Amino acid sequence: MPEPKRDTGDPIAVAVYVATLSADLAMMARSTGLETLGFLLEMVRLEAESSAR
């Protein structure tokens, strides 16, 4: 997913981007044993997806 423009006034686009990025980061964290960090990033993903609705 492309990064939204920095000057975007579209909160949904930003929330979708954050959800995508945090999902990728959570997977990276968990794959290297950083379980707590992975969990927190997963919570970020869920909140971002909720905000995008």
N, C-alpha and C positions, 0 to 999 in steps of 0.2 A: 504494500500500500504506500503510495507516495506521501511524503511529508506535507502537511498543510502549510500554506504560506504563513510566514511569521506575522503578517499584518491582518490575518483572517479575523473576521468578526463572527465566524460561524462556530459556535460552541459544540455543535454536533460533530463537525469534522474534526475538531480537536479531540473530543472524547473518543471517537473511533480510532484516531491515530494513537492516543494514549493506550487504549485497550489492546491494540495490535502490538505496540512496542512492549508493553508490560508483559504480555503473554510470552513474547520471545525471550525477554529477560528472565522471567520466572523459569522457563524451560532451561535456560543456560545455568541459572543458579542451582536448580535442583540436580542437573546433570553433573555438577561438580561438588555435590554434597552440601551445598548451602541451603539447607531445608527451610530454616526460618526466613531467610531472605526470599526464597521461592514462594513461601506461603504469603508473605506480605505483598509481594508483587502480584500474586494471584488475587488478593483482595483489591488491589488497585485496578486490576483488569475488570473484576466484577462491578466495581463502582463506576468505572468509566463506561462499561456497557450499559449499565442502568441509566447513566446520565445521557447516553446517546439515544435512548428511547423516547 
